[in-house]
Amino acid sequence: MSIKLNENQLIAVHLLASGIKASVIANQLKIREETLSRWRQIDAFKEALEDALEVILREIDETHKNLLISSQKAISEALNNEELDLFKKANLALRYLSLLKGKEDIMQKSSDKLFRFSL
């Protein structure tokens, strides 16, 4: 990156990557939306935005993985708990399986985005 971004541009990059609307960003930075639109055409800005998006997607992916591991551990412990009756264990297992239905598509989309950023 030969062109350095100024402080406002860096703030805008992080806010955009976080999903904040352009109008809100422009208002917070006391700039016009047209200025933000022009910044988005700068290669260095585009690169910085892609990098910020990649970081956010990786953090989301890692958080989801950690939650899934914790959830699976808790479910496994409950299913192995001898004090829990068979009906409750079956109900827990069925609820877990129903929650997983269709989630592969969401995880695949997230993985595809991360793969595209890594290229």
Residue pairs with C-beta under 8 A, 6 or more apart in sequence:
1 44
1 47
1 48
2 44
3 42
3 43
3 44
4 44
5 13
5 42
5 44
5 45
5 48
8 29
8 31
9 39
9 42
9 45
9 48
10 48
11 29
12 25
12 29
12 36
12 39
12 45
13 45
13 48
13 49
13 52
14 52
15 24
15 25
15 28
16 22
16 25
16 49
16 52
17 49
17 52
17 53
17 55
17 56
18 56
22 33
22 36
22 37
23 33
25 36
26 32
26 33
26 35
26 36
29 36
39 45
40 46
40 49
50 117
53 117
54 114
54 117
54 118
57 110
57 113
57 114
57 117
58 114
60 110
61 110
61 111
61 114
64 107
64 110
75 92
75 93
75 96
78 84
78 89
78 92
79 89
79 92
79 93
